[in-house]
Amino acid sequence: MAIFENLSERLAGSLKKISGKANLTEENIQETLREVRMALLEADVALPVVKIFIEAVKKRAIGQNVAKGLSPSQQFIKIVQSELERVMGESNEELNLAAQPPAVILVAGLQGAGKTTSVAKLANFLVKKKKKKVMVVSADIYRPAAIKQLEILASEVGVEFHPSQPSQNPSDIALSALKSAKIKFIDVLLVDTAGRLHVDSEMMTEIQLIHAAVEPIETLFVADAMIGQDAVLTAKAFNDTLPLTGVILTKVDGDARGGAALSVRHVTGKPIKFLGVGEKIDELEPFYPERIASRILGMGDVMSLIEDVEQKVDRKKAEKLAKKVSQGKKFDLNDLKDQLRQMKDMGGLSSMMDKLPGLGGMPQIAEKSGMAENFSRMEFIIDSMTPLERSKPDILNGSRKRRITQGSGTTLQDLNRLLKQHKQMGMMMKKMKGKGMQRMMQGLSGAAPKLNDGGFSGGNGKFPF
């Protein structure tokens, strides 16, 4: 996740200043706090939020007795983490669906923030995670193809779509959908509203009328994280007009600063409920302040990583591979390709490393070193092999290697590296009795790997990507 990347790097440098100190005093934390303040301002965090945050950290840190087992720098980081959580809301706030079905969720925001996509992602979340029967409707009669876009996304997600026409009144559309949702015993109705390029009175009046017509239990504001403080100010303008219940922060994968996420709760008084972390339909994550604070301070987010493994690793394939290896059969290149694909489904290596503790800037190094391209290159090489070569890579001689590299557009060095890494991973699988990705994650969470000549190595052996 790109969000907080710059802030995390700056804070890591700032917090080093206090390491090695015998205790926490006003003098030895003043310089660190100055740098933390600059890091927050550069991350586009709202000035009032920065002031409150710095004062709170200073008040708690100065003269505090260091807890047993912690160094002064660890104690200071603990305080910073606690205050970051406080600024962002301390704990995850789930959607309130405690209403007589259908529970109505109204989604508002500016044009281009990703409202319609967020509606589809939210529908997908409610179906997959909350096991709800969902209907979506578009009350956006202005943007060309907005209704059609939602219909296509609804089909992709597998939820009910209530049709509407540009000639209809937005409030009538919402009421019609509510009536239909009751007849079809829908649990949750998601209403997508029209956006504008800027906040205007006509837009606000229209949304107020829709709100009054369907009386939503949740009114969510969709904000584009990449516009920083403008997102927070727009959220405030909407909150002054509508009784917002929460915020969905989109495009956080493209925002390296994170100022909006750290500011929106304080400025609007409303919690961030979800983060849009990518373009795929399942890339919407509940917002956990404690996990984000941990990630900002380079301490990883193992809980999210475990959830990713549980949700995205193909259990049947993992069990099949475990059985295969436990029976003494070799880990072949088809198995390696499956592991590569599962890694990609989890957001790639840099996304996984971002959630592991103690890796510092390693995810960025992995990204810059072209790990995603390496994954694709490895797949191309495997795809250029015959079924026999994939199952028995030991038969690869000079002529076969030349044919494979020519067919995949790669070099002999690429192929040899793949074979070396396959061998290493086969040995790792054997040690872990073939549990594959799940065991690998457990192993990695206890050992921070480091870059080597084509792979990663750590306390538990090589991670051959």
Residue pairs with C-beta under 8 A, 6 or more apart in sequence:
1 252
1 253
1 277
1 295
1 351
1 354
2 252
2 253
2 254
2 255
2 256
3 225
3 252
3 253
3 255
3 256
3 257
3 258
3 261
3 275
4 43
4 256
4 257
4 258
4 261
4 292
4 295
4 296
5 256
5 364
6 42
6 43
6 256
6 257
6 258
7 39
7 40
7 42
7 43
7 257
7 258
7 296
8 295
8 296
8 297
8 298
9 361
10 35
10 38
10 39
10 42
10 43
11 36
11 39
11 80
11 296
11 297
11 298
12 297
12 298
12 360
12 361
13 35
14 32
14 35
14 36
14 39
15 32
15 36
15 73
15 76
15 77
15 80
15 297
16 73
17 31
17 32
17 35
18 24
18 28
18 29
18 32
18 72
18 73
18 76
19 71
19 72
19 73
20 73
21 28
21 72
21 73
22 72
23 66
23 72
24 61
24 62
24 63
24 64
24 66
24 72
24 75
24 76
25 62
25 63
26 58
26 62
26 63
29 58
29 61
29 62
29 76
32 76
33 54
33 57
33 58
36 54
36 57
36 80
37 50
37 54
40 49
40 50
40 53
40 54
40 259
40 262
41 47
41 50
42 257
43 257
43 258
43 259
43 262
44 228
44 229
44 257
44 258
44 259
44 260
44 263
45 53
45 258
45 259
45 262
45 263
46 229
46 232
46 259
46 263
46 266
46 267
48 266
48 267
49 87
49 262
49 263
49 266
49 267
52 87
52 266
53 83
53 84
53 87
56 83
56 86
57 79
57 80
57 83
60 79
60 82
60 83
61 75
61 76
61 79
64 75
64 79
66 72
66 75
67 75
67 78
70 78
77 297
80 297
81 293
81 294
81 297
81 299
82 293
84 262
84 289
84 292
84 293
84 296
84 297
85 289
85 290
85 293
87 262
87 265
87 266
88 261
88 262
88 265
88 272
88 287
88 289
88 292
88 293
89 265
89 271
89 272
89 287
89 289
90 289
90 290
91 288
91 289
91 290
92 286
92 287
92 288
92 289
93 246
93 271
93 273
93 287
94 273
94 286
95 105
95 126
95 218
95 246
95 273
96 103
96 217
96 218
96 245
97 103
97 130
97 132
97 187
97 188
97 217
97 218
98 217
99 217
101 181
101 182
101 185
101 186
101 187
101 188
102 135
102 178
102 181
102 182
102 186
102 187
102 188
102 189
103 187
103 188
103 189
103 217
103 218
104 178
104 188
104 189
104 191
104 214
104 215
104 216
104 217
104 218
105 122
105 188
105 189
105 190
105 191
105 216
105 217
105 218
105 219
105 220
106 191
106 193
106 207
106 210
106 211
106 214
106 216
106 218
106 219
106 220
107 115
107 118
107 119
107 122
107 190
107 191
107 192
107 193
107 220
107 222
107 248
108 115
108 193
108 195
108 207
108 219
108 220
108 221
108 222
108 238
108 242
108 244
109 115
109 195
109 221
109 222
109 223
109 234
109 238
110 195
110 196
110 197
110 198
110 199
110 224
110 234
111 143
111 195
111 196
111 197
112 195
112 197
112 224
113 195
113 222
113 223
113 224
113 231
113 250
114 222
114 224
114 250
114 251
114 276
115 192
115 193
115 195
115 222
116 138
116 140
116 146
116 149
116 150
116 153
116 192
117 153
117 250
117 276
117 279
118 222
118 248
118 250
118 274
118 276
118 284
119 136
119 150
119 153
119 190
119 192
120 136
120 150
120 153
120 154
120 156
120 157
120 281
121 274
121 276
121 281
121 282
121 283
121 284
122 190
122 220
122 248
122 274
122 284
123 134
123 136
123 153
123 154
123 157
123 159
123 190
124 157
124 159
124 281
124 282
124 284
125 274
125 284
126 132
126 134
126 187
126 188
127 133
127 134
127 157
127 158
127 159
128 282
132 187
132 188
133 160
133 184
133 185
133 186
133 187
133 188
134 159
134 160
134 186
134 187
134 188
134 189
134 190
135 159
135 160
135 161
135 162
135 177
135 180
135 181
135 184
135 186
135 188
135 189
135 190
136 150
136 153
136 154
136 159
136 160
136 161
136 162
136 189
136 190
136 192
137 150
137 161
137 162
137 164
137 173
137 174
137 176
137 177
137 189
137 190
137 191
137 192
138 146
138 147
138 149
138 150
138 151
138 164
138 173
138 192
139 164
139 170
139 171
139 173
139 174
139 191
139 192
139 193
139 194
139 210
140 146
140 147
140 170
140 192
140 193
140 194
140 195
141 147
141 164
141 165
141 166
141 167
141 168
141 170
141 173
141 194
142 166
142 194
143 194
143 195
146 192
146 194
147 163
147 164
147 165
147 166
150 161
150 192
151 161
151 163
153 281
154 160
154 161
155 161
156 281
157 281
160 181
160 184
160 186
162 176
162 177
162 180
162 181
164 173
164 176
164 177
170 193
170 194
170 206
170 209
170 210
171 206
171 209
171 210
171 212
171 213
174 191
174 210
174 213
174 214
175 213
175 214
177 189
177 191
178 189
178 214
180 186
181 189
189 214
191 210
191 214
191 216
193 206
193 207
193 210
194 203
194 206
195 203
196 203
199 234
199 237
199 238
204 238
204 241
204 242
207 241
207 242
208 241
208 242
211 219
211 242
211 243
217 245
218 245
218 246
219 242
219 243
219 244
219 245
220 244
220 245
220 246
220 247
220 248
220 273
221 235
221 238
221 239
221 242
221 244
221 246
221 247
221 248
221 268
221 270
222 247
222 248
222 250
223 231
223 232
223 234
223 235
223 247
223 248
223 249
223 250
223 260
223 264
224 231
224 250
224 251
225 231
225 249
225 250
225 251
225 252
225 254
225 255
225 258
225 260
225 261
226 251
226 254
226 255
227 260
228 255
228 257
228 259
228 260
229 259
229 260
229 263
231 249
231 260
231 264
232 259
232 260
232 263
232 264
232 267
232 268
233 267
235 244
235 247
235 264
235 267
235 268
235 270
236 267
236 268
238 244
239 268
239 269
239 270
244 268
244 270
245 270
246 270
246 271
246 272
246 273
246 274
247 264
247 268
247 270
247 271
247 272
247 273
248 272
248 273
248 274
248 275
248 276
248 284
249 260
249 261
249 264
249 272
249 274
249 275
249 276
249 287
250 275
250 276
251 276
252 258
252 261
252 275
252 276
252 277
253 276
253 277
253 278
253 283
258 296
261 272
261 275
261 287
261 292
264 270
264 272
265 271
265 272
271 287
272 287
273 286
273 287
274 284
274 285
274 286
274 287
275 284
275 285
275 287
276 283
276 284
277 283
277 284
277 285
277 347
278 347
285 304
288 303
288 304
291 301
291 303
291 304
292 301
294 300
294 301
295 301
295 354
295 355
298 357
298 358
298 359
298 360
299 357
299 358
300 354
300 355
300 356
300 357
300 358
300 359
300 445
301 354
301 355
302 355
302 356
302 357
302 445
304 355
305 352
305 355
305 356
305 441
305 445
306 441
308 346
308 347
308 352
308 355
309 346
309 437
309 438
309 441
312 342
312 345
312 346
313 342
313 346
313 436
313 437
313 438
314 338
314 342
317 338
317 342
317 436
318 435
318 436
318 437
318 438
321 331
321 335
321 338
321 429
321 434
321 436
322 433
322 434
322 435
322 436
323 434
324 331
324 335
324 434
325 331
325 429
325 430
325 433
325 434
326 433
326 434
330 426
331 422
331 425
331 426
331 429
331 430
331 434
332 390
332 391
332 392
332 393
333 382
333 385
333 389
333 390
333 391
333 393
333 422
334 382
334 390
334 391
335 429
336 378
336 382
336 422
336 425
337 378
337 379
337 382
337 390
339 425
339 436
339 437
340 375
340 378
340 379
340 465
341 379
342 437
343 349
343 352
343 375
343 437
343 465
344 375
346 352
348 371
348 372
348 375
349 366
349 371
349 372
349 375
349 465
350 363
350 364
350 366
350 367
350 371
350 372
351 363
352 441
352 444
353 359
353 362
353 363
353 366
353 449
354 363
356 444
356 445
356 448
357 445
357 448
358 448
359 448
359 449
362 448
362 449
362 450
362 451
365 451
366 451
369 451
371 465
374 465
375 465
377 408
377 410
377 414
378 418
380 408
380 409
380 410
381 404
381 405
381 408
381 410
381 414
381 415
381 418
382 390
382 418
383 408
384 403
384 404
384 405
384 407
384 408
385 404
388 395
389 395
389 396
389 400
389 404
393 419
393 422
396 404
396 419
401 412
401 415
402 412
404 415
405 411
405 412
405 414
405 415
417 454
420 454
420 464
421 454
421 455
421 462
421 464
421 465
422 464
424 455
424 461
424 462
424 464
425 462
425 464
427 461
428 440
428 461
428 462
428 463
428 464
429 436
431 461
432 439
432 440
432 443
433 439
440 463
443 458
443 460
443 461
444 458
444 460
444 463
446 459
446 460
447 458
447 459
447 460
448 458
449 456
449 457
449 458
449 463
450 456
450 457
450 458
452 462
455 462
455 463
455 464
455 465
456 462
456 463
456 464
456 465
457 463
